[in-house]
Amino acid sequence: MPALRSYAPLSSCGRSVSRPVAAAERGLVILQKRVPQLSQQALVRFVLRARRAVGLCGVPNVLVTSSIVVRTLNCRFRGENKATDVLSFPSTAPLSLAVRQRVRLAGDIAISADIARQNAARFGHSAAEEVKILALHGILHLAGFDHERDNGKMARKEMTLRQRLHLPAALIERTQPAAKASAGKKRATPTPKMR
């Protein structure tokens, strides 16, 4: 598959020049399971915009897959034998010098297309929008936000970015009342992080 190139100003990580965006700067986006009204190119563009909006210096890899695959990942890495909508795996593995010189990997995000479709039907928006909401949520986790411990900081940031990126209700916003989100829950933070 040929590398896709797009042009856009870079503002995160101290860069502010317009130049071609190389494939290595976008990370890898795989639509293993198709989502109606969402092309791979559209998700690549959204992930790039969301990464910049969050201020994430590294690039995320995003996998949109089945609930079975997400359940397997959740069991293997978190010890929880259940499917979930999104998992975030911050990058901790050392990369070769050649790879580090080309790109800084922020981590990986796995999204369940099946659960995204269910959530979209329940909340009255498209599955494509739901995948983008979940991608934004995962990117925030890769940037170090943790809604289980931050007294609502991630919820507020996600709500602001959701509006800026023209998305429906944010993930935390619709699963917790505002008071609960700002009070923050005190639980052990799993690695990888999950919604």
C-alpha positions in Angstrom: 0.0 0.0 0.0 1.5 3.4 -1.0 2.2 5.8 1.8 -0.5 8.5 2.1 0.7 12.0 2.4 -1.2 15.0 3.6 -0.2 18.6 4.2 -1.0 20.4 7.4 0.6 22.8 9.9 2.2 21.0 12.8 1.8 22.8 16.1 2.5 20.1 18.8 5.9 19.2 20.0 7.3 22.7 19.2 6.9 22.5 15.4 4.9 25.1 13.6 5.8 24.7 9.9 3.6 23.4 7.1 5.1 20.4 5.4 4.1 17.0 4.1 3.1 14.6 6.9 5.0 11.3 6.4 3.4 8.0 7.2 5.7 7.5 10.2 4.3 10.7 11.8 0.7 9.5 11.5 1.2 6.0 13.0 -0.5 2.9 11.7 -4.3 2.8 11.4 -5.8 -0.6 10.7 -9.5 -1.1 10.1 -9.5 -4.9 10.6 -13.3 -4.7 11.0 -15.1 -2.3 8.8 -17.3 0.5 10.3 -20.0 2.1 8.1 -19.2 5.5 6.9 -15.6 5.3 8.1 -12.7 4.9 5.7 -9.1 4.2 6.7 -8.1 7.6 5.3 -10.7 9.4 7.3 -9.6 7.7 10.5 -6.0 8.5 9.7 -6.8 12.2 9.3 -8.9 12.2 12.5 -6.2 10.5 14.6 -3.7 13.1 13.3 -6.0 16.0 14.2 -6.8 14.5 17.6 -3.1 13.8 18.4 -2.3 17.5 17.6 -5.2 18.8 19.6 -4.2 16.7 22.6 -0.5 17.7 22.2 0.7 14.1 22.0 4.2 14.2 20.8 4.5 10.6 19.8 2.4 8.8 17.2 -0.3 6.3 18.1 -1.1 3.1 16.3 -4.9 2.4 16.1 -6.5 -1.0 15.5 -10.3 -1.1 14.9 -11.2 -4.8 15.4 -13.8 -7.2 16.7 -14.9 -7.6 20.4 -13.3 -11.1 20.4 -9.8 -9.6 19.6 -10.3 -6.8 22.2 -11.4 -9.3 24.8 -8.3 -11.4 24.1 -6.1 -8.3 24.5 -7.9 -7.3 27.7 -7.5 -10.8 29.1 -3.8 -11.1 28.1 -2.7 -7.6 29.3 -5.1 -6.7 32.0 -6.3 -10.1 33.3 -9.9 -9.2 32.6 -11.7 -11.8 30.4 -14.3 -9.4 28.9 -14.6 -7.2 25.9 -14.4 -3.5 26.3 -14.8 -0.6 23.9 -11.2 0.8 23.9 -7.8 -0.2 25.3 -4.7 2.0 25.4 -1.2 0.6 25.6 1.4 3.3 26.3 4.7 2.6 24.6 7.2 1.2 27.0 9.3 -1.0 24.8 12.7 0.3 23.7 12.9 0.9 20.0 16.0 0.6 17.8 18.0 3.7 17.2 16.9 3.8 13.6 13.2 3.7 14.5 13.6 6.3 17.3 15.3 8.7 14.8 12.3 8.4 12.4 9.4 8.4 14.8 8.5 8.4 18.5 5.7 5.8 19.2 3.2 7.0 21.8 1.6 3.6 22.0 -1.2 1.5 20.7 -5.0 1.8 20.8 -7.4 -1.1 20.2 -11.1 -0.3 19.5 -14.0 -2.7 19.3 -16.0 -2.0 16.2 -18.8 -4.2 17.6 -19.1 -2.2 20.8 -18.7 1.1 18.9 -21.8 0.1 16.8 -23.8 -0.7 20.0 -22.8 2.5 21.7 -23.6 4.5 18.5 -27.1 3.0 18.4 -27.6 3.7 22.1 -26.4 7.3 22.0 -28.0 8.2 18.6 -25.0 8.9 16.4 -23.0 7.1 13.8 -20.6 4.2 14.4 -17.9 6.3 12.6 -18.4 9.1 15.2 -18.2 6.5 18.0 -14.9 5.1 16.7 -13.5 8.7 16.7 -14.7 9.3 20.3 -13.0 6.1 21.4 -9.8 7.1 19.5 -9.8 10.5 21.2 -10.3 8.8 24.6 -7.4 6.4 23.8 -5.1 9.2 22.7 -5.8 11.1 25.9 -4.7 8.0 27.9 -1.5 7.8 25.8 -0.9 11.5 26.7 -1.0 10.6 30.4 -4.5 11.4 31.4 -6.3 9.0 33.7 -10.0 9.6 34.5 -9.8 7.1 37.4 -7.4 9.3 39.3 -7.4 12.9 38.1 -10.5 14.4 39.7 -12.2 15.2 36.4 -9.2 16.7 34.5 -9.5 14.1 31.7 -13.2 14.5 31.5 -12.9 18.3 31.1 -10.2 17.9 28.5 -12.2 15.3 26.6 -15.3 17.5 26.6 -13.4 20.5 25.3 -11.6 18.5 22.6 -14.9 16.7 21.6 -16.4 20.1 20.9 -13.3 21.3 19.1 -13.2 18.2 16.9 -17.0 18.3 16.3 -17.9 15.0 18.1 -21.0 14.1 20.1 -20.9 13.6 23.9 -17.5 12.5 25.2 -17.0 9.0 26.5 -16.4 10.0 30.2 -19.1 12.6 30.0 -21.8 10.1 29.1 -20.8 7.4 31.5 -20.4 9.5 34.6 -22.4 12.5 35.8 -20.3 15.6 35.9 -20.1 15.6 39.7 -18.8 12.0 39.7 -16.2 12.8 37.1 -14.9 15.8 39.1 -14.9 13.8 42.3 -12.7 11.2 40.7 -12.6 7.5 41.6 -9.7 6.1 43.5 -8.8 2.7 41.9 -5.6 1.2 40.9 -4.5 2.3 37.4 -4.3 -0.7 35.1 -1.7 -0.8 32.4 -2.8 -0.7 29.7 -5.5 1.9 30.4 -9.1 1.3 29.6 -12.1 3.5 29.6 
